[in-house]
């Protein structure tokens, strides 16, 4: 089974594709990970278009069966953050619907609890665990990409794949 994790953002959208083998050992393998980073000078529509086009290409290339999207969290001190993230999440949901991929939303705390054992673990702690599980150098990827991989791995763990 292929799982695509997505950590949405207008400045940086992290993504990660993993594959869980259905064999007895149920091994996990990293397929691709990275960050979609629109230029700061891009207009809102250009940023959204870049996120859409890149995720669409990733889906076409890797054919994931499910996409795990970080659940929207709005902090009362930063209400506009939820609105801004809503734009990115909208195009991510759109590409998912157009490609007929199952969409699952997960909270960061639930994913971190599943992977690290602590729902309040830092991004750096989560990145270290993700790197350990997938056997790569944690310095090679961004925090956004590791968060996306954490979403995919956490979902696999929660669903007992």
C-alpha positions as semicolon CSV with decimal commas, in nm:
position;residue;x (nm);y (nm);z (nm)
1;X;0,000;0,000;0,000
2;X;0,126;0,347;-0,087
3;X;0,048;0,636;0,146
4;X;0,102;1,006;0,075
5;X;0,138;1,237;0,374
6;X;0,094;1,611;0,321
7;X;0,182;1,895;0,559
8;X;0,008;2,198;0,402
9;X;0,139;2,552;0,389
10;X;0,168;2,843;0,147
11;X;0,538;2,900;0,223
12;X;0,621;2,529;0,225
13;X;0,407;2,220;0,171
14;X;0,583;1,906;0,282
15;X;0,502;1,571;0,122
16;X;0,615;1,215;0,170
17;X;0,526;0,890;-0,003
18;X;0,585;0,560;0,174
19;X;0,507;0,203;0,079
20;X;0,398;-0,063;0,325
21;X;0,456;-0,416;0,199
22;X;0,168;-0,655;0,254
23;X;0,410;-0,943;0,317
24;X;0,441;-1,108;0,658
25;X;0,708;-0,863;0,780
26;X;0,510;-0,554;0,665
27;X;0,820;-0,351;0,596
28;X;0,802;0,020;0,524
29;X;0,996;0,191;0,247
30;X;1,048;0,556;0,162
31;X;0,946;0,626;-0,198
32;X;0,984;1,005;-0,219
33;X;0,977;1,309;0,005
34;X;1,029;1,679;-0,039
35;X;0,894;2,028;0,001
36;X;0,696;2,239;-0,244
37;X;0,813;2,596;-0,191
38;X;0,647;2,868;-0,397
39;X;0,845;3,189;-0,435
40;X;0,774;3,454;-0,172
41;X;0,703;3,701;-0,453
42;X;0,438;3,474;-0,613
43;X;0,076;3,582;-0,592
44;X;-0,166;3,373;-0,388
45;X;-0,304;3,213;-0,704
46;X;0,047;3,129;-0,829
47;X;0,137;2,969;-0,495
48;X;-0,180;2,760;-0,497
49;X;-0,122;2,659;-0,858
50;X;0,232;2,542;-0,778
51;X;0,107;2,331;-0,486
52;X;-0,169;2,183;-0,702
53;X;0,053;2,103;-1,001
54;X;0,331;1,949;-0,793
55;X;0,102;1,731;-0,583
56;X;-0,085;1,622;-0,894
57;X;0,244;1,515;-1,054
58;X;0,346;1,324;-0,738
59;X;0,012;1,141;-0,735
60;X;0,036;1,056;-1,105
61;X;0,392;0,925;-1,062
62;X;0,347;0,724;-0,741
63;X;-0,025;0,627;-0,736
64;X;-0,088;0,645;-0,361
65;X;-0,405;0,477;-0,237
66;X;-0,461;0,723;0,046
67;X;-0,358;1,078;0,131
68;X;-0,313;1,182;0,493
69;X;-0,357;1,554;0,545
70;X;-0,272;1,741;0,862
71;X;-0,594;1,837;1,035
72;X;-0,654;2,210;1,056
73;X;-0,564;2,359;1,390
74;X;-0,640;2,721;1,469
75;X;-0,482;2,895;1,766
76;X;-0,675;3,186;1,911
77;X;-0,361;3,405;1,898
78;X;-0,321;3,349;1,523
79;X;-0,669;3,332;1,365
80;X;-0,554;3,429;1,016
81;X;-0,324;3,125;1,002
82;X;-0,627;2,897;0,969
83;X;-0,761;3,109;0,682
84;X;-0,428;3,107;0,501
85;X;-0,388;2,731;0,548
86;X;-0,744;2,687;0,423
87;X;-0,638;2,802;0,077
88;X;-0,360;2,544;0,055
89;X;-0,578;2,271;0,205
90;X;-0,849;2,349;-0,050
91;X;-0,631;2,281;-0,354
92;X;-0,485;1,973;-0,182
93;X;-0,836;1,835;-0,124
94;X;-0,929;1,922;-0,482
95;X;-0,641;1,728;-0,636
96;X;-0,722;1,437;-0,406
97;X;-1,086;1,435;-0,518
98;X;-0,996;1,469;-0,886
99;X;-0,754;1,174;-0,862
100;X;-1,011;0,974;-0,661
101;X;-0,777;0,910;-0,369
102;X;-0,909;0,845;-0,020
103;X;-0,848;1,151;0,199
104;X;-0,789;1,111;0,573
105;X;-0,726;1,399;0,813
106;X;-0,518;1,339;1,125
107;X;-0,424;1,569;1,410
108;X;-0,056;1,636;1,470
109;X;-0,089;1,539;1,836
110;X;-0,241;1,201;1,751
111;X;0,030;1,127;1,494
112;X;0,311;1,230;1,730
113;X;0,160;1,020;2,008
114;X;0,152;0,717;1,774
115;X;0,510;0,762;1,650
116;X;0,702;0,924;1,933
117;X;0,485;0,826;2,228
118;X;0,426;1,190;2,316
119;X;0,161;1,404;2,146
120;X;0,353;1,716;2,245
121;X;0,683;1,600;2,093
122;X;0,876;1,868;1,905
123;X;0,916;1,877;1,529
124;X;1,283;1,786;1,578
125;X;1,200;1,483;1,795
126;X;0,945;1,368;1,540
127;X;1,197;1,414;1,259
128;X;1,453;1,200;1,445
129;X;1,202;0,917;1,490
130;X;1,090;0,936;1,125
131;X;1,455;0,926;1,009
132;X;1,522;0,626;1,234
133;X;1,219;0,432;1,108
134;X;1,293;0,506;0,740
135;X;1,672;0,479;0,783
136;X;1,792;0,810;0,639
137;X;1,998;1,105;0,755
138;X;1,760;1,354;0,921
139;X;1,969;1,646;0,796
140;X;1,873;1,558;0,439
141;X;1,509;1,674;0,465
142;X;1,313;1,974;0,589
143;X;1,086;1,978;0,893
144;X;0,788;2,011;0,659
145;X;0,887;1,696;0,470
146;X;0,947;1,503;0,793
147;X;0,606;1,615;0,924
148;X;0,447;1,480;0,604
149;X;0,631;1,149;0,645
150;X;0,520;1,139;1,010
151;X;0,159;1,173;0,894
152;X;0,199;0,879;0,655
153;X;0,384;0,662;0,909
154;X;0,146;0,752;1,191
155;X;-0,154;0,663;0,977
156;X;0,004;0,329;0,885
157;X;0,069;0,260;1,252
158;X;-0,281;0,361;1,365
159;X;-0,442;0,152;1,092
160;X;-0,213;-0,145;1,174
161;X;-0,060;-0,175;0,828
